[in-house]
Amino acid sequence: MSRAIGIDLGTTNSEVAIVENGKARVLPGENGDLILPSCVGLSEAGKLLVGRDALRQYAAAPERTIKSIKRWMGTDHKTTLGDRTYLPHEISAIILRSLKQRAENALNEPVTQAVITVPAYFTDAQRQATKTAGEIAGLEVLQIINEPTAAALAYDLRSEDTERVLVYDLGGGTFDVSVVEITGEVTEVLASHGNNRLGGDDFDRALQLHLKRRFQQEHKIDLPDDPVINARLLSAAEQAKIELSTHSFTTVREAFLATKGKTALHLDFELARTDFESLIQPLLDETLAAIDRALSDAELSAEDLDRVILVGGSTRIPLIQQLIESHLGQAPTDGIEPDLCVALGASLQAGVLTGAAIDAILVDVIPHSLGIAVAMDTPMGVMPGLFSVIVPRNSVIPASRSEVYSTFADNQDTVEVEVFQGENAIAQENVPLGSFHVENLPPKPAGTLQIEVHFDFDLNGILTVTATEKGQGQKQSLIVNDNRIDRLSAHELRQAQANLNQLFELDETIEVSAETTTIDFSPELIQLIEQATAKLETLEGESAEELQSLLDQIAAAPSDESIDLEVLQSELEDFLYYA
Ligand code: AMP
């Protein structure tokens, strides 16, 4: 049997790992980088860019670059790249394909099977979209597992005694907190909560807004709402955020953000860690509330926890570590890099599934309650549209449960089964997963005809609902994702795979759309301008004037066609070289 890989398909970054001789290791790319930014783009010439190359062009060409696609998984949100539009799982497939290639290059053998992780809080549609993305990338997805479970596996917390561990996972775009119980080789998720729209990207955006406000205060004009400027500010915000994890202050410097008359305006000021902390405090408070909810669902209190594990790049922020320590009364365990442990755990599970010599058994739970809409007798009379839970959240997967319901009208010949997931008592307030009818029921008085509704939730988080009339046995079922856009037929799958192959193999032939950017500064020029702005501070007299004049002319170029930007760029290069 060939070896299977473990993949952490993250919002911001992704990693691929393998088990060798019973030990997991993250596989590097050609340049030795263990992390692949989850970023896809097209170069100016129409070449497909994945990972760091795509990220690098983001500031200069956001319209040709896609970031954080995981936030859209399971929806029909369309993204345009070149002359085509893509669904979220198609973009994720490009990332997965790139990780598959990375693994094949590192191992020098073909790779066809994978375990892929998702946040514990992902819905069925999001899990299915992830599986489909893997298939398009040419991978057989052996299992979709929850990220915190993978993290706990990586920590190898396998002792004779039962250990209760809280896994706090804050990445770029998603937040999850899970309480897991590890006994010997069994890892069981007792409860999990989260928010699949909260993460480091939100901190970047909060800081980006703060930078805009500071710019306004200083220069008394608003920054133009331009995609390139916004992207540059966002990158500067992320850089400052990362810097503040190890320093109490940082300087944010971005040249040429706007012009006032003929003068170029720059952003250049010092930012304190405490400023950043006050910006993100409300978001962190939300994560603390989720910890309390997960603990209460697991019927545990903070004192019952043996360990706290931090996962995800954002947990490097010192305030997060402090808040968790004071909230739970214990310091988080160090050890594995928080950004790599999910991929390591996924590869351990992949190893188990393909017969490698590791003994970890995985028990996982359902993140949301699953049920149907029903009419119920209440003290206020019969109320339609109430939510009847069939599989409660945090049930161990795979789960298989049934409930029996009766008709509420005489001679009712049809029942509609509407399936939802969520925790609200009103069915419509939850997430609808699909519906179907059981028809031609025999005529019977109200309350005497019985329908058994069976829910089957498999290891990949795919739900099959079957309704059976108990008397004559009419039966109807629904595979929940059947009617969703991200569920592909065999033909559609082949087509999507062919498209992907074309992107990877014939990428130079892809045409770029006729769209143009609003500012045509190349990344090289932006870098030169940044160097020049820093240099300017060290200069005086004529040299300073000469450099300032060059920078002012460059700033005026977008609105003055007579200025030759290439000439100015080479003058700037010469200046910096000889200065
Ligand atoms: P992940 O999804 O686990 O790869 O985490 C990515 C997120 O972690 C991004 O928002 C990064 O900006 C953030 N991140 C990475 N390193 C640091 C750091 N040293 N301090 C703060 N945030 C970080």
Residues whose N, C-alpha, C, O or C-beta is under 5 A from the ligand:
A	BS01	AMP	G10 T11 T12 N13 L170 G171 G172 G200 D201 E238 K241 I242 S245 G312 G313 S314 R316 I317 D339
